């Protein structure tokens, strides 16, 4: 399957090498594990960003959000 994909999608040698790198990456489980872990670390930042960009933001929303982020990332260190 891998060879058929590369043969169908690539014309030059450099394209074939790049296609081979991409396919190797797709079948690499550690890549997907690292991507999932990065996504889990970015999720709290996304939520904080959405909350802190609201038009009706008050100071009493800012402090708990930074406190939450500090505690979340502090637990990752230990």
PQR file with spaces between the fields and no chain letter, atoms N, CA, C, O and H, PARSE charges and radii, in Angstrom:
ATOM       1  N    UNK     1       0.824   -1.186    0.000 -0.4000 1.5000
ATOM       2  CA   UNK     1       0.000    0.000    0.000 -0.0000 2.0000
ATOM       3  C    UNK     1       0.865    1.245    0.000  0.5500 1.7000
ATOM       4  O    UNK     1       0.600    2.192   -0.741 -0.5500 1.4000
ATOM       5  N    UNK     2       1.896    1.247    0.826 -0.4000 1.5000
ATOM       6  CA   UNK     2       2.780    2.402    0.937 -0.0000 2.0000
ATOM       7  C    UNK     2       3.429    2.713   -0.411  0.5500 1.7000
ATOM       8  O    UNK     2       3.488    3.871   -0.825 -0.5500 1.4000
ATOM       9  H    UNK     2       2.111    0.477    1.428  0.4000 1.0000
ATOM      10  N    UNK     3       3.911    1.683   -1.087 -0.4000 1.5000
ATOM      11  CA   UNK     3       4.584    1.880   -2.371 -0.0000 2.0000
ATOM      12  C    UNK     3       3.608    2.384   -3.432  0.5500 1.7000
ATOM      13  O    UNK     3       3.975    3.217   -4.261 -0.5500 1.4000
ATOM      14  H    UNK     3       3.864    0.743   -0.751  0.4000 1.0000
ATOM      15  N    UNK     4       2.360    1.887   -3.415 -0.4000 1.5000
ATOM      16  CA   UNK     4       1.364    2.340   -4.399 -0.0000 2.0000
ATOM      17  C    UNK     4       1.028    3.806   -4.185  0.5500 1.7000
ATOM      18  O    UNK     4       0.866    4.556   -5.148 -0.5500 1.4000
ATOM      19  H    UNK     4       2.061    1.211   -2.741  0.4000 1.0000
ATOM      20  N    UNK     5       0.923    4.217   -2.924 -0.4000 1.5000
ATOM      21  CA   UNK     5       0.622    5.618   -2.627 -0.0000 2.0000
ATOM      22  C    UNK     5       1.744    6.519   -3.125  0.5500 1.7000
ATOM      23  O    UNK     5       1.488    7.535   -3.770 -0.5500 1.4000
ATOM      24  H    UNK     5       1.054    3.608   -2.142  0.4000 1.0000
ATOM      25  N    UNK     6       2.971    6.155   -2.831 -0.4000 1.5000
ATOM      26  CA   UNK     6       4.114    6.969   -3.253 -0.0000 2.0000
ATOM      27  C    UNK     6       4.205    7.022   -4.775  0.5500 1.7000
ATOM      28  O    UNK     6       4.465    8.083   -5.344 -0.5500 1.4000
ATOM      29  H    UNK     6       3.179    5.329   -2.307  0.4000 1.0000
ATOM      30  N    UNK     7       3.993    5.889   -5.435 -0.4000 1.5000
ATOM      31  CA   UNK     7       4.066    5.856   -6.896 -0.0000 2.0000
ATOM      32  C    UNK     7       2.969    6.713   -7.527  0.5500 1.7000
ATOM      33  O    UNK     7       3.199    7.354   -8.552 -0.5500 1.4000
ATOM      34  H    UNK     7       3.781    5.027   -4.973  0.4000 1.0000
ATOM      35  N    UNK     8       1.794    6.729   -6.933 -0.4000 1.5000
ATOM      36  CA   UNK     8       0.675    7.491   -7.492 -0.0000 2.0000
ATOM      37  C    UNK     8       0.782    8.983   -7.219  0.5500 1.7000
ATOM      38  O    UNK     8       0.343    9.791   -8.037 -0.5500 1.4000
ATOM      39  H    UNK     8       1.607    6.208   -6.100  0.4000 1.0000
ATOM      40  N    UNK     9       1.352    9.358   -6.094 -0.4000 1.5000
ATOM      41  CA   UNK     9       1.346   10.759   -5.680 -0.0000 2.0000
ATOM      42  C    UNK     9       2.634   11.509   -5.999  0.5500 1.7000
ATOM      43  O    UNK     9       2.651   12.740   -5.968 -0.5500 1.4000
ATOM      44  H    UNK     9       1.708    8.702   -5.429  0.4000 1.0000
ATOM      45  N    UNK    10       3.694   10.803   -6.300 -0.4000 1.5000
ATOM      46  CA   UNK    10       4.996   11.461   -6.425 -0.0000 2.0000
ATOM      47  C    UNK    10       5.593   11.226   -7.803  0.5500 1.7000
ATOM      48  O    UNK    10       5.504   10.132   -8.360 -0.5500 1.4000
ATOM      49  H    UNK    10       3.680    9.803   -6.326  0.4000 1.0000
ATOM      50  N    UNK    11       6.205   12.280   -8.341 -0.4000 1.5000
ATOM      51  CA   UNK    11       6.841   12.182   -9.652 -0.0000 2.0000
ATOM      52  C    UNK    11       8.362   12.162   -9.564  0.5500 1.7000
ATOM      53  O    UNK    11       9.014   11.339  -10.208 -0.5500 1.4000
ATOM      54  H    UNK    11       6.277   13.169   -7.889  0.4000 1.0000
ATOM      55  N    UNK    12       8.921   13.054   -8.779 -0.4000 1.5000
ATOM      56  CA   UNK    12      10.374   13.145   -8.696 -0.0000 2.0000
ATOM      57  C    UNK    12      10.897   12.358   -7.502  0.5500 1.7000
ATOM      58  O    UNK    12      10.137   11.920   -6.638 -0.5500 1.4000
ATOM      59  H    UNK    12       8.392   13.722   -8.256  0.4000 1.0000
ATOM      60  N    UNK    13      12.208   12.194   -7.479 -0.4000 1.5000
ATOM      61  CA   UNK    13      12.823   11.443   -6.385 -0.0000 2.0000
ATOM      62  C    UNK    13      12.642   12.156   -5.045  0.5500 1.7000
ATOM      63  O    UNK    13      12.387   11.514   -4.027 -0.5500 1.4000
ATOM      64  H    UNK    13      12.825   12.550   -8.181  0.4000 1.0000
ATOM      65  N    UNK    14      12.774   13.487   -5.049 -0.4000 1.5000
ATOM      66  CA   UNK    14      12.614   14.231   -3.793 -0.0000 2.0000
ATOM      67  C    UNK    14      11.180   14.133   -3.270  0.5500 1.7000
ATOM      68  O    UNK    14      10.960   14.065   -2.060 -0.5500 1.4000
ATOM      69  H    UNK    14      12.981   14.008   -5.877  0.4000 1.0000
ATOM      70  N    UNK    15      10.202   14.124   -4.188 -0.4000 1.5000
ATOM      71  CA   UNK    15       8.804   13.951   -3.764 -0.0000 2.0000
ATOM      72  C    UNK    15       8.587   12.563   -3.178  0.5500 1.7000
ATOM      73  O    UNK    15       7.854   12.405   -2.202 -0.5500 1.4000
ATOM      74  H    UNK    15      10.381   14.179   -5.170  0.4000 1.0000
ATOM      75  N    UNK    16       9.219   11.565   -3.768 -0.4000 1.5000
ATOM      76  CA   UNK    16       9.090   10.201   -3.252 -0.0000 2.0000
ATOM      77  C    UNK    16       9.709   10.084   -1.857  0.5500 1.7000
ATOM      78  O    UNK    16       9.159    9.418   -0.980 -0.5500 1.4000
ATOM      79  H    UNK    16       9.814   11.694   -4.561  0.4000 1.0000
ATOM      80  N    UNK    17      10.856   10.737   -1.661 -0.4000 1.5000
ATOM      81  CA   UNK    17      11.486   10.710   -0.343 -0.0000 2.0000
ATOM      82  C    UNK    17      10.617   11.412    0.691  0.5500 1.7000
ATOM      83  O    UNK    17      10.461   10.935    1.815 -0.5500 1.4000
ATOM      84  H    UNK    17      11.302   11.278   -2.374  0.4000 1.0000
ATOM      85  N    UNK    18      10.050   12.558    0.296 -0.4000 1.5000
ATOM      86  CA   UNK    18       9.165   13.288    1.214 -0.0000 2.0000
ATOM      87  C    UNK    18       7.910   12.465    1.514  0.5500 1.7000
ATOM      88  O    UNK    18       7.466   12.408    2.661 -0.5500 1.4000
ATOM      89  H    UNK    18      10.177   12.946   -0.617  0.4000 1.0000
ATOM      90  N    UNK    19       7.338   11.830    0.490 -0.4000 1.5000
ATOM      91  CA   UNK    19       6.174   10.966    0.696 -0.0000 2.0000
ATOM      92  C    UNK    19       6.481    9.819    1.626  0.5500 1.7000
ATOM      93  O    UNK    19       5.651    9.444    2.454 -0.5500 1.4000
ATOM      94  H    UNK    19       7.699   11.877   -0.442  0.4000 1.0000
ATOM      95  N    UNK    20       7.666    9.260    1.496 -0.4000 1.5000
ATOM      96  CA   UNK    20       8.077    8.162    2.376 -0.0000 2.0000
ATOM      97  C    UNK    20       8.216    8.651    3.812  0.5500 1.7000
ATOM      98  O    UNK    20       7.831    7.941    4.741 -0.5500 1.4000
ATOM      99  H    UNK    20       8.340    9.564    0.824  0.4000 1.0000
ATOM     100  N    UNK    21       8.766    9.863    4.012 -0.4000 1.5000
ATOM     101  CA   UNK    21       8.870   10.434    5.357 -0.0000 2.0000
ATOM     102  C    UNK    21       7.494   10.646    5.979  0.5500 1.7000
ATOM     103  O    UNK    21       7.285   10.365    7.159 -0.5500 1.4000
ATOM     104  H    UNK    21       9.079   10.439    3.256  0.4000 1.0000
ATOM     105  N    UNK    22       6.564   11.143    5.174 -0.4000 1.5000
ATOM     106  CA   UNK    22       5.212   11.409    5.679 -0.0000 2.0000
ATOM     107  C    UNK    22       4.519   10.117    6.072  0.5500 1.7000
ATOM     108  O    UNK    22       3.887   10.046    7.126 -0.5500 1.4000
ATOM     109  H    UNK    22       6.734   11.371    4.216  0.4000 1.0000
ATOM     110  N    UNK    23       4.629    9.105    5.244 -0.4000 1.5000
ATOM     111  CA   UNK    23       3.987    7.821    5.546 -0.0000 2.0000
ATOM     112  C    UNK    23       4.612    7.188    6.786  0.5500 1.7000
ATOM     113  O    UNK    23       3.906    6.611    7.613 -0.5500 1.4000
ATOM     114  H    UNK    23       5.143    9.162    4.387  0.4000 1.0000
ATOM     115  N    UNK    24       5.920    7.293    6.917 -0.4000 1.5000
ATOM     116  CA   UNK    24       6.589    6.769    8.113 -0.0000 2.0000
ATOM     117  C    UNK    24       6.080    7.483    9.359  0.5500 1.7000
ATOM     118  O    UNK    24       5.856    6.857   10.394 -0.5500 1.4000
ATOM     119  H    UNK    24       6.494    7.761    6.246  0.4000 1.0000
ATOM     120  N    UNK    25       5.901    8.792    9.254 -0.4000 1.5000
ATOM     121  CA   UNK    25       5.387    9.572   10.381 -0.0000 2.0000
ATOM     122  C    UNK    25       3.957    9.170   10.726  0.5500 1.7000
ATOM     123  O    UNK    25       3.603    9.086   11.902 -0.5500 1.4000
ATOM     124  H    UNK    25       6.084    9.301    8.412  0.4000 1.0000
ATOM     125  N    UNK    26       3.141    8.923    9.716 -0.4000 1.5000
ATOM     126  CA   UNK    26       1.745    8.540    9.946 -0.0000 2.0000
ATOM     127  C    UNK    26       1.658    7.230   10.726  0.5500 1.7000
ATOM     128  O    UNK    26       0.798    7.080   11.593 -0.5500 1.4000
ATOM     129  H    UNK    26       3.428    8.991    8.761  0.4000 1.0000
ATOM     130  N    UNK    27       2.536    6.292   10.425 -0.4000 1.5000
ATOM     131  CA   UNK    27       2.502    4.996   11.099 -0.0000 2.0000
ATOM     132  C    UNK    27       3.338    4.949   12.372  0.5500 1.7000
ATOM     133  O    UNK    27       3.490    3.882   12.967 -0.5500 1.4000
ATOM     134  H    UNK    27       3.235    6.414    9.720  0.4000 1.0000
ATOM     135  N    UNK    28       3.874    6.073   12.794 -0.4000 1.5000
ATOM     136  CA   UNK    28       4.695    6.150   13.998 -0.0000 2.0000
ATOM     137  C    UNK    28       3.789    6.436   15.201  0.5500 1.7000
ATOM     138  O    UNK    28       3.229    7.527   15.306 -0.5500 1.4000
ATOM     139  H    UNK    28       3.750    6.939   12.310  0.4000 1.0000
ATOM     140  N    UNK    29       3.645    5.483   16.090 -0.4000 1.5000
ATOM     141  CA   UNK    29       2.757    5.641   17.247 -0.0000 2.0000
ATOM     142  C    UNK    29       3.244    6.705   18.219  0.5500 1.7000
ATOM     143  O    UNK    29       2.428    7.379   18.847 -0.5500 1.4000
ATOM     144  H    UNK    29       4.099    4.596   16.005  0.4000 1.0000
ATOM     145  N    UNK    30       4.542    6.870   18.356 -0.4000 1.5000
ATOM     146  CA   UNK    30       5.054    7.869   19.300 -0.0000 2.0000
ATOM     147  C    UNK    30       4.705    9.281   18.850  0.5500 1.7000
ATOM     148  O    UNK    30       4.521   10.165   19.686 -0.5500 1.4000
ATOM     149  H    UNK    30       5.205    6.323   17.845  0.4000 1.0000
ATOM     150  N    UNK    31       4.610    9.505   17.541 -0.4000 1.5000
ATOM     151  CA   UNK    31       4.186   10.817   17.041 -0.0000 2.0000
ATOM     152  C    UNK    31       2.774   11.138   17.515  0.5500 1.7000
ATOM     153  O    UNK    31       2.511   12.238   18.000 -0.5500 1.4000
ATOM     154  H    UNK    31       4.759    8.786   16.862  0.4000 1.0000
ATOM     155  N    UNK    32       1.876   10.179   17.373 -0.4000 1.5000
ATOM     156  CA   UNK    32       0.476   10.417   17.748 -0.0000 2.0000
ATOM     157  C    UNK    32       0.325   10.545   19.255  0.5500 1.7000
ATOM     158  O    UNK    32      -0.516   11.309   19.728 -0.5500 1.4000
ATOM     159  H    UNK    32       2.090    9.286   16.979  0.4000 1.0000
ATOM     160  N    UNK    33       1.120    9.813   20.011 -0.4000 1.5000
ATOM     161  CA   UNK    33       1.093    9.934   21.471 -0.0000 2.0000
ATOM     162  C    UNK    33       1.558   11.321   21.897  0.5500 1.7000
ATOM     163  O    UNK    33       0.943   11.950   22.757 -0.5500 1.4000
ATOM     164  H    UNK    33       1.803    9.192   19.627  0.4000 1.0000
ATOM     165  N    UNK    34       2.641   11.793   21.295 -0.4000 1.5000
ATOM     166  CA   UNK    34       3.152   13.128   21.620 -0.0000 2.0000
ATOM     167  C    UNK    34       2.162   14.207   21.201  0.5500 1.7000
ATOM     168  O    UNK    34       1.994   15.203   21.906 -0.5500 1.4000
ATOM     169  H    UNK    34       3.141   11.281   20.596  0.4000 1.0000
ATOM     170  N    UNK    35       1.514   14.021   20.075 -0.4000 1.5000
ATOM     171  CA   UNK    35       0.517   14.988   19.607 -0.0000 2.0000
ATOM     172  C    UNK    35      -0.665   15.056   20.570  0.5500 1.7000
ATOM     173  O    UNK    35      -1.162   16.142   20.868 -0.5500 1.4000
ATOM     174  H    UNK    35       1.650   13.212   19.502  0.4000 1.0000
ATOM     175  N    UNK    36      -1.113   13.912   21.050 -0.4000 1.5000
ATOM     176  CA   UNK    36      -2.213   13.877   22.015 -0.0000 2.0000
ATOM     177  C    UNK    36      -1.815   14.550   23.322  0.5500 1.7000
ATOM     178  O    UNK    36      -2.611   15.278   23.913 -0.5500 1.4000
ATOM     179  H    UNK    36      -0.709   13.029   20.807  0.4000 1.0000
ATOM     180  N    UNK    37      -0.591   14.311   23.775 -0.4000 1.5000
ATOM     181  CA   UNK    37      -0.109   14.931   25.004 -0.0000 2.0000
ATOM     182  C    UNK    37      -0.024   16.458   24.850  0.5500 1.7000
ATOM     183  O    UNK    37      -0.406   17.199   25.757 -0.5500 1.4000
ATOM     184  H    UNK    37       0.057   13.719   23.294  0.4000 1.0000
ATOM     185  N    UNK    38       0.470   16.915   23.715 -0.4000 1.5000
ATOM     186  CA   UNK    38       0.528   18.358   23.462 -0.0000 2.0000
ATOM     187  C    UNK    38      -0.863   18.969   23.427  0.5500 1.7000
ATOM     188  O    UNK    38      -1.072   20.076   23.922 -0.5500 1.4000
ATOM     189  H    UNK    38       0.780   16.314   22.979  0.4000 1.0000
ATOM     190  N    UNK    39      -1.800   18.260   22.849 -0.4000 1.5000
ATOM     191  CA   UNK    39      -3.179   18.736   22.797 -0.0000 2.0000
ATOM     192  C    UNK    39      -3.755   18.876   24.206  0.5500 1.7000
ATOM     193  O    UNK    39      -4.470   19.836   24.494 -0.5500 1.4000
ATOM     194  H    UNK    39      -1.630   17.360   22.447  0.4000 1.0000
ATOM     195  N    UNK    40      -3.449   17.932   25.072 -0.4000 1.5000
ATOM     196  CA   UNK    40      -3.935   17.994   26.448 -0.0000 2.0000
ATOM     197  C    UNK    40      -3.333   19.182   27.201  0.5500 1.7000
ATOM     198  O    UNK    40      -3.988   19.763   28.066 -0.5500 1.4000
ATOM     199  H    UNK    40      -2.869   17.152   24.839  0.4000 1.0000
ATOM     200  N    UNK    41      -2.091   19.544   26.877 -0.4000 1.5000
ATOM     201  CA   UNK    41      -1.464   20.698   27.523 -0.0000 2.0000
ATOM     202  C    UNK    41      -2.016   22.017   26.993  0.5500 1.7000
ATOM     203  O    UNK    41      -2.054   23.011   27.718 -0.5500 1.4000
ATOM     204  H    UNK    41      -1.559   19.072   26.174  0.4000 1.0000
ATOM     205  N    UNK    42      -2.438   22.030   25.746 -0.4000 1.5000
ATOM     206  CA   UNK    42      -2.953   23.265   25.149 -0.0000 2.0000
ATOM     207  C    UNK    42      -4.422   23.519   25.488  0.5500 1.7000
ATOM     208  O    UNK    42      -4.882   24.659   25.421 -0.5500 1.4000
ATOM     209  H    UNK    42      -2.407   21.222   25.156  0.4000 1.0000
ATOM     210  N    UNK    43      -5.146   22.490   25.843 -0.4000 1.5000
ATOM     211  CA   UNK    43      -6.579   22.629   26.133 -0.0000 2.0000
ATOM     212  C    UNK    43      -6.879   23.665   27.221  0.5500 1.7000
ATOM     213  O    UNK    43      -7.759   24.500   27.010 -0.5500 1.4000
ATOM     214  H    UNK    43      -4.772   21.564   25.898  0.4000 1.0000
ATOM     215  N    UNK    44      -6.197   23.658   28.372 -0.4000 1.5000
ATOM     216  CA   UNK    44      -6.472   24.686   29.392 -0.0000 2.0000
ATOM     217  C    UNK    44      -6.163   26.100   28.894  0.5500 1.7000
ATOM     218  O    UNK    44      -6.849   27.055   29.259 -0.5500 1.4000
ATOM     219  H    UNK    44      -5.482   22.979   28.543  0.4000 1.0000
ATOM     220  N    UNK    45      -5.131   26.230   28.061 -0.4000 1.5000
ATOM     221  CA   UNK    45      -4.811   27.548   27.516 -0.0000 2.0000
ATOM     222  C    UNK    45      -5.898   28.030   26.560  0.5500 1.7000
ATOM     223  O    UNK    45      -6.203   29.221   26.518 -0.5500 1.4000
ATOM     224  H    UNK    45      -4.574   25.454   27.764  0.4000 1.0000
ATOM     225  N    UNK    46      -6.472   27.128   25.807 -0.4000 1.5000
ATOM     226  CA   UNK    46      -7.572   27.479   24.913 -0.0000 2.0000
ATOM     227  C    UNK    46      -8.779   27.961   25.707  0.5500 1.7000
ATOM     228  O    UNK    46      -9.382   28.981   25.371 -0.5500 1.4000
ATOM     229  H    UNK    46      -6.225   26.160   25.841  0.4000 1.0000
ATOM     230  N    UNK    47      -9.124   27.239   26.743 -0.4000 1.5000
ATOM     231  CA   UNK    47     -10.265   27.621   27.577 -0.0000 2.0000
ATOM     232  C    UNK    47     -10.022   28.979   28.220  0.5500 1.7000
ATOM     233  O    UNK    47     -10.913   29.829   28.234 -0.5500 1.4000
ATOM     234  H    UNK    47      -8.634   26.411   27.016  0.4000 1.0000
ATOM     235  N    UNK    48      -8.824   29.188   28.752 -0.4000 1.5000
ATOM     236  CA   UNK    48      -8.495   30.472   29.374 -0.0000 2.0000
ATOM     237  C    UNK    48      -8.556   31.594   28.349  0.5500 1.7000
ATOM     238  O    UNK    48      -9.049   32.682   28.648 -0.5500 1.4000
ATOM     239  H    UNK    48      -8.100   28.498   28.741  0.4000 1.0000
ATOM     240  N    UNK    49      -8.067   31.344   27.163 -0.4000 1.5000
ATOM     241  CA   UNK    49      -8.090   32.347   26.109 -0.0000 2.0000
ATOM     242  C    UNK    49      -9.514   32.748   25.751  0.5500 1.7000
ATOM     243  O    UNK    49      -9.802   33.933   25.582 -0.5500 1.4000
ATOM     244  H    UNK    49      -7.667   30.460   26.920  0.4000 1.0000
ATOM     245  N    UNK    50     -10.394   31.778   25.637 -0.4000 1.5000
ATOM     246  CA   UNK    50     -11.795   32.064   25.305 -0.0000 2.0000
ATOM     247  C    UNK    50     -12.446   32.886   26.415  0.5500 1.7000
ATOM     248  O    UNK    50     -13.159   33.851   26.140 -0.5500 1.4000
ATOM     249  H    UNK    50     -10.160   30.816   25.775  0.4000 1.0000
ATOM     250  N    UNK    51     -12.203   32.507   27.651 -0.4000 1.5000
ATOM     251  CA   UNK    51     -12.807   33.221   28.780 -0.0000 2.0000
ATOM     252  C    UNK    51     -12.255   34.635   28.899  0.5500 1.7000
ATOM     253  O    UNK    51     -13.011   35.579   29.127 -0.5500 1.4000
ATOM     254  H    UNK    51     -11.623   31.723   27.874  0.4000 1.0000
ATOM     255  N    UNK    52     -10.949   34.787   28.747 -0.4000 1.5000
ATOM     256  CA   UNK    52     -10.330   36.093   28.962 -0.0000 2.0000
ATOM     257  C    UNK    52     -10.531   37.063   27.796  0.5500 1.7000
ATOM     258  O    UNK    52     -10.208   38.243   27.930 -0.5500 1.4000
ATOM     259  H    UNK    52     -10.335   34.020   28.561  0.4000 1.0000
ATOM     260  N    UNK    53     -11.050   36.607   26.670 -0.4000 1.5000
ATOM     261  CA   UNK    53     -11.303   37.502   25.545 -0.0000 2.0000
ATOM     262  C    UNK    53     -12.755   37.970   25.459  0.5500 1.7000
ATOM     263  O    UNK    53     -13.121   38.695   24.534 -0.5500 1.4000
ATOM     264  H    UNK    53     -11.312   35.649   26.561  0.4000 1.0000
ATOM     265  N    UNK    54     -13.556   37.567   26.393 -0.4000 1.5000
ATOM     266  CA   UNK    54     -14.965   37.970   26.363 -0.0000 2.0000
ATOM     267  C    UNK    54     -15.105   39.475   26.545  0.5500 1.7000
ATOM     268  O    UNK    54     -14.282   40.107   27.207 -0.5500 1.4000
ATOM     269  H    UNK    54     -13.259   36.977   27.145  0.4000 1.0000
ATOM     270  N    UNK    55     -16.144   40.040   25.958 -0.4000 1.5000
ATOM     271  CA   UNK    55     -16.418   41.469   26.109 -0.0000 2.0000
ATOM     272  C    UNK    55     -16.862   41.814   27.521  0.5500 1.7000
ATOM     273  O    UNK    55     -16.602   42.917   28.001 -0.5500 1.4000
ATOM     274  H    UNK    55     -16.812   39.527   25.420  0.4000 1.0000
ATOM     275  N    UNK    56     -17.520   40.897   28.177 -0.4000 1.5000
ATOM     276  CA   UNK    56     -18.046   41.163   29.519 -0.0000 2.0000
ATOM     277  C    UNK    56     -17.106   40.637   30.603  0.5500 1.7000
ATOM     278  O    UNK    56     -17.563   40.129   31.627 -0.5500 1.4000
ATOM     279  H    UNK    56     -17.731   40.001   27.787  0.4000 1.0000
ATOM     280  N    UNK    57     -15.804   40.757   30.385 -0.4000 1.5000
ATOM     281  CA   UNK    57     -14.818   40.244   31.328 -0.0000 2.0000
ATOM     282  C    UNK    57     -14.649   41.201   32.505  0.5500 1.7000
ATOM     283  O    UNK    57     -14.515   42.412   32.323 -0.5500 1.4000
ATOM     284  H    UNK    57     -15.432   41.170   29.553  0.4000 1.0000
ATOM     285  N    UNK    58     -14.657   40.647   33.697 -0.4000 1.5000
ATOM     286  CA   UNK    58     -14.399   41.418   34.914 -0.0000 2.0000
ATOM     287  C    UNK    58     -13.145   40.877   35.580  0.5500 1.7000
ATOM     288  O    UNK    58     -12.704   39.764   35.294 -0.5500 1.4000
ATOM     289  H    UNK    58     -14.766   39.664   33.844  0.4000 1.0000
ATOM     290  N    UNK    59     -12.586   41.666   36.456 -0.4000 1.5000
ATOM     291  CA   UNK    59     -11.360   41.271   37.135 -0.0000 2.0000
ATOM     292  C    UNK    59     -11.540   40.003   37.953  0.5500 1.7000
ATOM     293  O    UNK    59     -10.596   39.232   38.124 -0.5500 1.4000
ATOM     294  H    UNK    59     -12.944   42.571   36.688  0.4000 1.0000
ATOM     295  N    UNK    60     -12.739   39.786   38.455 -0.4000 1.5000
ATOM     296  CA   UNK    60     -12.952   38.575   39.251 -0.0000 2.0000
ATOM     297  C    UNK    60     -12.978   37.305   38.384  0.5500 1.7000
ATOM     298  O    UNK    60     -13.033   36.200   38.925 -0.5500 1.4000
ATOM     299  H    UNK    60     -13.506   40.413   38.316  0.4000 1.0000
ATOM     300  N    UNK    61     -12.939   37.439   37.071 -0.4000 1.5000
ATOM     301  CA   UNK    61     -12.782   36.285   36.184 -0.0000 2.0000
ATOM     302  C    UNK    61     -11.309   36.023   35.883  0.5500 1.7000
ATOM     303  O    UNK    61     -10.920   34.884   35.622 -0.5500 1.4000
ATOM     304  H    UNK    61     -12.894   38.336   36.631  0.4000 1.0000
ATOM     305  N    UNK    62     -10.498   37.064   35.919 -0.4000 1.5000
ATOM     306  CA   UNK    62      -9.097   36.950   35.526 -0.0000 2.0000
ATOM     307  C    UNK    62      -8.290   36.175   36.573  0.5500 1.7000
ATOM     308  O    UNK    62      -7.562   35.239   36.241 -0.5500 1.4000
ATOM     309  H    UNK    62     -10.814   37.989   36.131  0.4000 1.0000
ATOM     310  N    UNK    63      -8.424   36.570   37.820 -0.4000 1.5000
ATOM     311  CA   UNK    63      -7.624   35.931   38.871 -0.0000 2.0000
ATOM     312  C    UNK    63      -7.875   34.423   38.974  0.5500 1.7000
ATOM     313  O    UNK    63      -6.908   33.662   39.009 -0.5500 1.4000
ATOM     314  H    UNK    63      -9.015   37.330   38.090  0.4000 1.0000
ATOM     315  N    UNK    64      -9.121   33.962   39.023 -0.4000 1.5000
ATOM     316  CA   UNK    64      -9.322   32.502   39.108 -0.0000 2.0000
ATOM     317  C    UNK    64      -8.770   31.755   37.889  0.5500 1.7000
ATOM     318  O    UNK    64      -8.301   30.623   38.009 -0.5500 1.4000
ATOM     319  H    UNK    64      -9.906   34.580   38.994  0.4000 1.0000
ATOM     320  N    UNK    65      -8.829   32.396   36.715 -0.4000 1.5000
ATOM     321  CA   UNK    65      -8.317   31.719   35.521 -0.0000 2.0000
ATOM     322  C    UNK    65      -6.802   31.563   35.589  0.5500 1.7000
ATOM     323  O    UNK    65      -6.272   30.497   35.279 -0.5500 1.4000
ATOM     324  H    UNK    65      -9.211   33.316   36.617  0.4000 1.0000
ATOM     325  N    UNK    66      -6.100   32.629   35.997 -0.4000 1.5000
ATOM     326  CA   UNK    66      -4.651   32.506   36.133 -0.0000 2.0000
ATOM     327  C    UNK    66      -4.282   31.552   37.262  0.5500 1.7000
ATOM     328  O    UNK    66      -3.282   30.840   37.170 -0.5500 1.4000
ATOM     329  H    UNK    66      -6.530   33.496   36.249  0.4000 1.0000
ATOM     330  N    UNK    67      -5.063   31.530   38.304 -0.4000 1.5000
ATOM     331  CA   UNK    67      -4.829   30.597   39.395 -0.0000 2.0000
ATOM     332  C    UNK    67      -4.992   29.158   38.908  0.5500 1.7000
ATOM     333  O    UNK    67      -4.187   28.288   39.239 -0.5500 1.4000
ATOM     334  H    UNK    67      -5.876   32.108   38.380  0.4000 1.0000
ATOM     335  N    UNK    68      -6.032   28.919   38.123 -0.4000 1.5000
ATOM     336  CA   UNK    68      -6.269   27.587   37.556 -0.0000 2.0000
ATOM     337  C    UNK    68      -5.094   27.171   36.669  0.5500 1.7000
ATOM     338  O    UNK    68      -4.594   26.051   36.778 -0.5500 1.4000
ATOM     339  H    UNK    68      -6.686   29.626   37.854  0.4000 1.0000
ATOM     340  N    UNK    69      -4.654   28.086   35.785 -0.4000 1.5000
ATOM     341  CA   UNK    69      -3.542   27.763   34.890 -0.0000 2.0000
ATOM     342  C    UNK    69      -2.255   27.499   35.676  0.5500 1.7000
ATOM     343  O    UNK    69      -1.511   26.568   35.368 -0.5500 1.4000
ATOM     344  H    UNK    69      -5.061   28.996   35.697  0.4000 1.0000
ATOM     345  N    UNK    70      -2.006   28.316   36.677 -0.4000 1.5000
ATOM     346  CA   UNK    70      -0.805   28.126   37.496 -0.0000 2.0000
ATOM     347  C    UNK    70      -0.831   26.755   38.168  0.5500 1.7000
ATOM     348  O    UNK    70       0.160   26.026   38.136 -0.5500 1.4000
ATOM     349  H    UNK    70      -2.611   29.072   36.928  0.4000 1.0000
ATOM     350  N    UNK    71      -1.951   26.411   38.767 -0.4000 1.5000
ATOM     351  CA   UNK    71      -2.065   25.114   39.447 -0.0000 2.0000
ATOM     352  C    UNK    71      -1.969   23.942   38.469  0.5500 1.7000
ATOM     353  O    UNK    71      -1.343   22.924   38.764 -0.5500 1.4000
ATOM     354  H    UNK    71      -2.757   27.003   38.792  0.4000 1.0000
ATOM     355  N    UNK    72      -2.594   24.097   37.308 -0.4000 1.5000
ATOM     356  CA   UNK    72      -2.566   23.023   36.304 -0.0000 2.0000
ATOM     357  C    UNK    72      -1.138   22.740   35.857  0.5500 1.7000
ATOM     358  O    UNK    72      -0.694   21.592   35.872 -0.5500 1.4000
ATOM     359  H    UNK    72      -3.102   24.924   37.067  0.4000 1.0000
ATOM     360  N    UNK    73      -0.424   23.783   35.461 -0.4000 1.5000
ATOM     361  CA   UNK    73       0.924   23.570   34.948 -0.0000 2.0000
ATOM     362  C    UNK    73       1.932   23.291   36.074  0.5500 1.7000
ATOM     363  O    UNK    73       2.976   22.688   35.826 -0.5500 1.4000
ATOM     364  H    UNK    73      -0.785   24.715   35.449  0.4000 1.0000
ATOM     365  N    UNK    74       1.642   23.708   37.262 -0.4000 1.5000
ATOM     366  CA   UNK    74       2.500   23.385   38.398 -0.0000 2.0000
ATOM     367  C    UNK    74       2.434   21.894   38.734  0.5500 1.7000
ATOM     368  O    UNK    74       3.438   21.307   39.137 -0.5500 1.4000
ATOM     369  H    UNK    74       0.793   24.198   37.464  0.4000 1.0000
ATOM     370  N    UNK    75       1.271   21.287   38.573 -0.4000 1.5000
ATOM     371  CA   UNK    75       1.150   19.851   38.850 -0.0000 2.0000
ATOM     372  C    UNK    75       1.859   19.013   37.784  0.5500 1.7000
ATOM     373  O    UNK    75       2.226   17.868   38.046 -0.5500 1.4000
ATOM     374  H    UNK    75       0.456   21.765   38.246  0.4000 1.0000
ATOM     375  N    UNK    76       2.054   19.560   36.606 -0.4000 1.5000
ATOM     376  CA   UNK    76       2.750   18.815   35.560 -0.0000 2.0000
ATOM     377  C    UNK    76       4.240   18.671   35.867  0.5500 1.7000
ATOM     378  O    UNK    76       4.870   17.696   35.459 -0.5500 1.4000
ATOM     379  H    UNK    76       1.756   20.490   36.392  0.4000 1.0000
ATOM     380  N    UNK    77       4.795   19.635   36.579 -0.4000 1.5000
ATOM     381  CA   UNK    77       6.221   19.580   36.909 -0.0000 2.0000
ATOM     382  C    UNK    77       6.533   18.450   37.875  0.5500 1.7000
ATOM     383  O    UNK    77       7.552   17.772   37.738 -0.5500 1.4000
ATOM     384  H    UNK    77       4.283   20.427   36.910  0.4000 1.0000
ATOM     385  N    UNK    78       5.666   18.249   38.841 -0.4000 1.5000
ATOM     386  CA   UNK    78       5.943   17.299   39.906 -0.0000 2.0000
ATOM     387  C    UNK    78       5.594   15.941   39.560  0.5500 1.7000
ATOM     388  O    UNK    78       5.776   15.032   40.370 -0.5500 1.4000
ATOM     389  H    UNK    78       4.839   18.800   38.952  0.4000 1.0000
